Amino acid sequence: MTIRPTAPSPVPAPVSVPAAAGLLLPAVLLALLLAGTFAGRAAGAATGQGTAAAGLEAATAARFAHLALACVHKEYPNKIAHVLQSDEDVAPPRELTPAFYGCYDWHSSVHGHWLLARLARTFPNADFAPAARAALAESLTPEHIAGEVAYLQGPGRVSFERPYGLAWLLQLAAELREWDDPQAAEWSKTLEPLETVAADRIRDWLPKLTHPIRIGEHAQTAFAFGLIWDWAGTAGDDAMRDLLRSRISDYYLGDRSCPLAYEPGGQDFLSPCIAEADLMRRVLDPPAYAAWLGAFLPGIPLAGPTEAASAEQATAWLEPAVVTDPSDPKLAHLDGLNLSRAWMLEGMAAGLPAGDPRIPTLEAAARAHREAGLAAVTGEHYEGGHWLGSFATYLVTRRGLE
């Protein structure tokens, strides 16, 4: 199904929010929420494959595809998060989770499969497309998905891969739903039982989650909520969107002055502040988002770089991270941070009203992070090669902006 974005509201003059006015924002935005301004934009296939392909050359796509092809069925090395109830639970990864056992860990295997679906859909005639389809067909069988469902429903696994891996599973489901292809439709139907379990896990969890999770790694809620929000739009799951809208309001609507100067953490691959801002542009109309962002990140420069400004001056407020040892799996997270910041900064710019003076600044920072992040996607070290291709693909195909 195709979900088309909500028509934008009339755009006012760019908004700069004084500190005193920021104190009134929670009440104002809550009123807008109740009035329906907190409407959200669906993330479906409205822009189509052409938009995704426009930012990505076939040769680069092939390089990313081969990173995933090299790992989706590579069982070892493997880092499993596995709760054992008895000796009977001791088994190799391919038996525990028969569809998603490669790429070092479960969530990386899931988004590695998403990468293959995304690129095969975007470049259906590329040389790598048959191999990508074959890998998807090998993994997404009824027997394998039944095994995945049984694993998730086993005792002691209620928090397995929650929310990060489950959100990526839903993103894979969304990609297959949007792909106008008979074989993809079969895979989508096959994946549906696991898709349902993943969505139900999120649905059961959110009413009980009393606070958001504000870290720079897997447990972060803001990034996961963005993926889940986009999936719900594609799946037509209005109940999930309603639940997310309510919890996003509870967790984030009143946030002020996010401490961006404290970032990044030494092994972050997601920015707590930037991820939250990227989430909020999904659910607030441009005028409301402009006001909220002014209070949340008041330090974003209001004027973009001039022709005379250097790249360093243009991005001094948010500089790309530097990885000192790409063979260290935790230190290499910072390469992923650069990639995720890049797409989130692009999302923030897209969420503002046209002419907002922060847009050039956000776009300049996004370009700097894109350049630094993509340069690291080499596959030289498996510690990064098993997952950075997915982040790079999400960025360059503009998945979060569709």
C-alpha positions as CSV (number, residue, x, y, z in Angstrom):
1,M,0.0,0.0,0.0
2,T,1.1,3.6,-0.6
3,I,0.8,6.1,2.2
4,R,1.0,9.7,1.0
5,P,2.3,12.5,3.2
6,T,-0.1,14.9,4.8
7,A,-0.4,18.2,3.0
8,P,1.8,20.7,4.8
9,S,0.2,23.5,6.8
10,P,0.7,27.1,5.6
11,V,4.2,28.1,6.4
12,P,4.7,31.2,8.6
13,A,7.9,33.3,8.8
14,P,10.9,31.5,10.3
15,V,10.6,31.1,14.1
16,S,13.2,32.0,16.6
17,V,12.1,31.2,20.2
18,P,13.3,33.4,23.1
19,A,14.2,31.6,26.3
20,A,11.2,33.1,28.1
21,A,8.8,32.0,25.4
22,G,10.2,28.5,25.7
23,L,8.7,28.2,29.1
24,L,5.2,28.4,27.5
25,L,5.9,25.8,24.9
26,P,4.7,22.7,26.7
27,A,1.2,24.2,27.2
28,V,1.1,25.6,23.7
29,L,2.2,22.4,22.0
30,L,-0.1,20.3,24.1
31,A,-3.0,22.5,22.9
32,L,-1.9,22.0,19.4
33,L,-1.8,18.3,20.0
34,L,-5.3,18.3,21.3
35,A,-6.4,20.4,18.3
36,G,-4.9,18.0,15.8
37,T,-1.7,19.9,14.8
38,F,0.3,17.0,16.2
39,A,-0.7,15.1,13.2
40,G,2.3,13.5,11.8
41,R,3.5,12.7,8.3
42,A,3.2,9.2,6.9
43,A,6.4,7.5,5.8
44,G,5.4,5.3,2.9
45,A,6.5,4.8,-0.6
46,A,5.0,8.1,-2.0
47,T,8.3,9.3,-3.4
48,G,9.0,5.9,-5.0
49,Q,12.2,4.2,-6.0
50,G,13.4,7.1,-8.2
51,T,14.0,9.3,-5.1
52,A,16.0,6.6,-3.4
53,A,18.1,5.9,-6.5
54,A,18.8,9.6,-7.1
55,G,21.2,9.8,-4.2
56,L,23.0,6.5,-4.8
57,E,25.1,5.3,-7.7
58,A,24.8,1.7,-8.7
59,A,28.4,1.0,-8.0
60,T,28.1,2.3,-4.4
61,A,24.9,0.3,-4.0
62,A,26.7,-2.8,-5.1
63,R,29.4,-2.2,-2.6
64,F,26.9,-1.9,0.2
65,A,25.0,-5.0,-1.0
66,H,28.1,-7.1,-1.0
67,L,28.8,-6.2,2.6
68,A,25.4,-7.6,3.5
69,L,25.7,-10.6,1.2
70,A,29.0,-11.5,2.9
71,C,27.4,-11.7,6.3
72,V,23.7,-12.5,6.4
73,H,24.5,-16.2,6.3
74,K,27.9,-16.0,8.0
75,E,27.3,-17.6,11.4
76,Y,30.6,-16.8,13.1
77,P,31.8,-14.8,14.8
78,N,28.5,-14.3,16.7
79,K,27.4,-12.3,19.7
80,I,24.2,-13.7,21.0
81,A,21.9,-12.2,23.7
82,H,20.5,-15.6,24.8
83,V,18.7,-16.4,28.0
84,L,19.0,-20.1,28.9
85,Q,16.5,-21.9,31.0
86,S,18.3,-25.3,30.9
87,D,20.9,-27.3,29.0
88,E,18.3,-27.8,26.2
89,D,18.6,-24.2,25.3
90,V,22.3,-24.5,24.3
91,A,22.4,-24.5,20.5
92,P,24.2,-22.7,17.7
93,P,22.8,-19.5,16.3
94,R,21.4,-21.1,13.2
95,E,19.2,-23.3,15.3
96,L,18.2,-20.6,17.8
97,T,17.1,-18.0,15.2
98,P,17.1,-19.8,11.8
99,A,16.3,-16.7,9.7
100,F,18.5,-14.1,11.3
101,Y,21.7,-15.8,12.6
102,G,24.4,-14.1,10.6
103,C,26.0,-10.6,10.6
104,Y,27.5,-11.1,14.1
105,D,24.2,-10.4,16.0
106,W,20.4,-10.7,15.5
107,H,19.6,-7.0,14.9
108,S,22.5,-6.7,12.4
109,S,21.2,-9.7,10.5
110,V,17.7,-8.2,10.4
111,H,18.8,-4.9,9.0
112,G,21.3,-6.7,6.7
113,H,18.2,-8.3,5.1
114,W,16.5,-4.9,5.0
115,L,19.5,-3.6,3.1
116,L,19.3,-6.3,0.5
117,A,15.5,-5.7,0.1
118,R,16.0,-2.0,-0.1
119,L,18.7,-2.1,-2.7
120,A,17.2,-4.9,-4.8
121,R,14.0,-2.9,-4.8
122,T,15.8,0.3,-5.8
123,F,18.1,-1.3,-8.3
124,P,16.1,-4.2,-9.7
125,N,18.4,-4.7,-12.7
126,A,21.7,-4.4,-10.9
127,D,24.2,-7.3,-11.0
128,F,23.8,-7.8,-7.3
129,A,20.0,-8.0,-7.4
130,P,19.7,-11.8,-8.1
131,A,22.1,-12.6,-5.3
132,A,20.2,-10.3,-3.0
133,R,16.9,-12.0,-3.9
134,A,18.5,-15.4,-3.4
135,A,19.7,-14.5,0.1
136,L,16.3,-13.2,1.0
137,A,14.6,-16.3,-0.3
138,E,17.0,-18.5,1.6
139,S,16.2,-16.8,4.9
140,L,12.5,-15.9,4.6
141,T,10.9,-19.3,4.6
142,P,7.9,-20.3,6.6
143,E,9.9,-22.8,8.6
144,H,12.6,-20.2,9.5
145,I,10.1,-17.6,10.5
146,A,8.2,-20.1,12.6
147,G,11.5,-20.8,14.3
148,E,12.0,-17.1,14.9
149,V,8.5,-16.7,16.4
150,A,9.1,-19.7,18.7
151,Y,12.3,-18.2,19.9
152,L,10.9,-14.8,20.7
153,Q,8.0,-16.4,22.5
154,G,10.3,-18.6,24.7
155,P,10.4,-18.0,28.4
156,G,12.6,-15.2,29.6
157,R,12.7,-13.4,26.3
158,V,10.1,-10.7,26.7
159,S,12.8,-8.0,26.3
160,F,14.7,-9.7,23.5
161,E,16.0,-7.0,21.0
162,R,13.6,-4.5,22.4
163,P,13.3,-1.9,21.0
164,Y,16.2,-1.7,18.5
165,G,16.0,-5.1,16.8
166,L,12.2,-5.2,16.8
167,A,12.1,-1.8,15.2
168,W,14.4,-2.9,12.4
169,L,12.3,-6.0,12.0
170,L,9.3,-3.8,11.4
171,Q,11.4,-1.7,9.0
172,L,12.1,-4.9,7.0
173,A,8.4,-5.7,7.0
174,A,7.6,-2.2,5.8
175,E,10.2,-2.5,2.9
176,L,8.6,-5.7,1.8
177,R,5.1,-4.3,2.0
178,E,6.0,-1.3,-0.2
179,W,7.9,-3.4,-2.8
180,D,5.7,-3.9,-5.8
181,D,7.0,-7.3,-6.6
182,P,5.4,-10.8,-6.5
183,Q,8.3,-12.4,-4.7
184,A,8.5,-9.6,-2.2
185,A,4.8,-10.0,-1.6
186,E,5.4,-13.7,-0.7
187,W,8.2,-12.8,1.6
188,S,6.0,-10.1,3.3
189,K,3.3,-12.7,3.9
190,T,5.8,-15.2,5.2
191,L,7.3,-12.6,7.6
192,E,3.9,-11.5,8.9
193,P,3.7,-13.8,12.0
194,L,7.0,-12.4,13.2
195,E,6.0,-8.9,12.3
196,T,2.9,-9.3,14.4
197,V,4.9,-10.6,17.4
198,A,7.3,-7.7,17.1
199,A,4.5,-5.1,17.0
200,D,2.7,-6.7,19.9
201,R,5.8,-6.7,22.0
202,I,6.1,-2.9,21.4
203,R,2.4,-2.5,22.1
204,D,2.5,-4.3,25.4
205,W,5.7,-2.5,26.5
206,L,5.0,1.1,25.9
207,P,2.1,1.6,28.4
208,K,4.4,0.2,31.1
209,L,7.5,2.3,30.1
210,T,7.5,5.2,32.5
211,H,10.4,7.1,31.1
212,P,12.1,7.3,27.7
213,I,15.5,5.7,27.3
214,R,18.0,8.4,26.4
215,I,21.3,6.7,25.5
216,G,23.4,6.5,22.4
217,E,23.1,2.8,21.8
218,H,20.6,0.0,21.1
219,A,18.0,0.7,23.9
220,Q,17.4,4.3,22.8
221,T,13.7,4.9,22.3
222,A,13.7,7.9,20.0
223,F,15.4,6.2,17.1
224,A,13.3,3.0,17.5
225,F,10.1,5.1,17.7
226,G,10.9,6.7,14.3
227,L,11.3,3.3,12.6
228,I,8.2,2.0,14.2
229,W,6.2,5.2,13.3
230,D,7.2,4.8,9.7
231,W,6.3,1.1,9.7
232,A,2.9,1.8,11.2
233,G,2.2,4.3,8.4
234,T,3.0,1.7,5.7
235,A,1.1,-1.1,7.5
236,G,-1.9,1.2,8.2
237,D,-1.7,0.5,11.9
238,D,-3.5,3.5,13.2
239,A,-3.6,2.1,16.7
240,M,0.2,1.9,16.9
241,R,0.5,5.4,15.7
242,D,-2.0,6.6,18.3
243,L,-0.1,4.8,21.0
244,L,3.2,6.2,19.8
245,R,1.8,9.7,19.5
246,S,0.6,9.5,23.1
247,R,3.9,8.2,24.5
248,I,6.0,10.7,22.4
249,S,3.9,13.5,23.9
250,D,4.5,12.1,27.4
251,Y,8.2,11.6,26.9
252,Y,9.4,14.4,24.6
253,L,7.0,17.2,24.0
254,G,8.1,19.2,27.0
255,D,11.8,18.7,26.6
256,R,14.1,21.8,26.7
257,S,17.8,22.6,26.1
258,C,19.1,19.1,25.3
259,P,22.7,19.0,26.4
260,L,24.3,18.5,23.0
261,A,27.6,19.6,24.4
262,Y,27.7,16.3,26.4
263,E,27.7,14.3,23.2
264,P,29.0,12.0,21.9
265,G,29.6,9.2,24.3
266,G,32.7,7.2,23.5
267,Q,30.7,4.3,22.0
268,D,27.5,6.0,20.7
269,F,26.1,5.2,17.3
270,L,22.9,7.3,17.9
271,S,22.7,10.8,19.2
272,P,20.2,11.2,22.0
273,C,19.5,14.8,21.2
274,I,19.5,14.6,17.4
275,A,17.5,11.4,17.3
276,E,14.8,13.0,19.4
277,A,14.7,16.0,17.1
278,D,14.4,13.7,14.1
279,L,11.6,11.8,15.7
280,M,9.6,15.0,16.6
281,R,9.7,16.3,13.0
282,R,7.7,13.2,12.1
283,V,4.8,14.1,14.3
284,L,4.7,17.9,14.5
285,D,3.6,20.1,11.6
286,P,6.4,22.5,10.5
287,P,5.3,25.6,12.4
288,A,5.0,23.6,15.7
289,Y,8.2,21.8,15.0
290,A,10.1,25.0,14.4
291,A,8.9,26.3,17.8
292,W,9.6,23.0,19.6
293,L,13.1,22.8,18.1
294,G,13.9,26.4,19.1
295,A,13.4,25.4,22.7
296,F,14.9,22.0,22.5
297,L,18.2,22.9,20.7
298,P,18.5,26.6,21.1
299,G,22.2,26.5,20.1
300,I,21.6,25.7,16.4
301,P,23.0,28.7,14.6
302,L,20.2,30.7,13.0
303,A,22.2,31.6,9.9
304,G,23.7,29.1,7.5
305,P,27.3,29.2,6.3
306,T,28.3,32.1,3.9
307,E,30.4,31.5,0.9
308,A,33.4,32.7,2.8
309,A,32.8,30.4,5.8
310,S,35.0,27.3,6.0
311,A,33.6,23.8,6.5
312,E,34.9,23.9,10.1
313,Q,33.1,27.2,10.9
314,A,29.9,25.9,9.3
315,T,29.8,22.7,11.5
316,A,31.6,24.0,14.7
317,W,28.4,23.5,16.6
318,L,28.2,19.8,15.8
319,E,31.4,18.2,14.6
320,P,31.7,14.6,13.2
321,A,33.2,12.0,15.5
322,V,36.6,10.4,15.0
323,V,37.2,6.7,15.3
324,T,40.7,5.9,16.6
325,D,40.5,2.1,16.1
326,P,38.0,0.8,13.6
327,S,38.9,-2.8,14.6
328,D,37.4,-2.2,18.0
329,P,33.6,-3.0,17.8
330,K,32.6,-0.5,20.4
331,L,34.9,2.4,19.3
332,A,33.7,1.8,15.7
333,H,30.2,2.8,16.8
334,L,31.2,6.4,16.2
335,D,31.3,5.7,12.5
336,G,27.7,4.8,12.7
337,L,27.0,7.9,14.7
338,N,28.3,10.0,11.9
339,L,25.9,8.2,9.4
340,S,22.9,8.4,11.7
341,R,23.5,12.0,12.6
342,A,23.7,12.8,8.8
343,W,20.2,11.4,8.0
344,M,18.7,12.8,11.2
345,L,20.0,16.3,10.5
346,E,18.6,16.0,7.0
347,G,15.3,15.0,8.5
348,M,15.3,18.0,10.9
349,A,15.9,20.3,8.0
350,A,13.1,18.7,6.0
351,G,10.7,19.1,9.0
352,L,11.2,22.9,9.3
353,P,9.1,25.5,7.3
354,A,10.7,26.7,4.1
355,G,13.0,29.6,4.7
356,D,13.8,28.8,8.3
357,P,17.3,30.2,9.0
358,R,18.4,27.0,10.6
359,I,18.0,24.9,7.5
360,P,21.4,25.8,5.9
361,T,23.2,25.1,9.1
362,L,21.5,21.7,9.5
363,E,22.3,20.8,5.9
364,A,25.9,21.8,6.2
365,A,26.3,19.7,9.3
366,A,24.6,16.8,7.6
367,R,27.0,17.0,4.6
368,A,30.0,16.9,7.0
369,H,28.7,13.9,8.8
370,R,27.7,12.1,5.6
371,E,31.2,12.6,4.2
372,A,32.9,11.3,7.4
373,G,30.5,8.4,7.8
374,L,30.5,7.1,4.2
375,A,34.3,7.2,4.1
376,A,34.3,4.6,6.9
377,V,32.1,2.1,5.1
378,T,34.8,-0.1,3.7
379,G,34.3,-3.6,5.0
380,E,38.0,-3.7,6.0
381,H,37.0,-4.7,9.6
382,Y,34.1,-7.0,10.3
383,E,33.5,-5.1,13.5
384,G,32.0,-2.3,11.3
385,G,31.5,-4.1,8.0
386,H,28.7,-6.3,9.4
387,W,26.4,-3.2,10.1
388,L,27.6,0.1,8.7
389,G,26.4,-0.8,5.2
390,S,22.8,-0.7,6.5
391,F,23.3,2.7,8.1
392,A,24.9,4.0,4.9
393,T,22.0,2.6,2.8
394,Y,19.4,4.2,5.1
395,L,21.2,7.5,4.7
396,V,21.9,7.6,0.9
397,T,18.5,6.2,-0.1
398,R,16.8,8.8,2.1
399,R,14.6,6.1,3.7
400,G,13.5,8.2,6.6
401,L,12.3,11.0,4.4
402,E,10.1,9.0,2.1
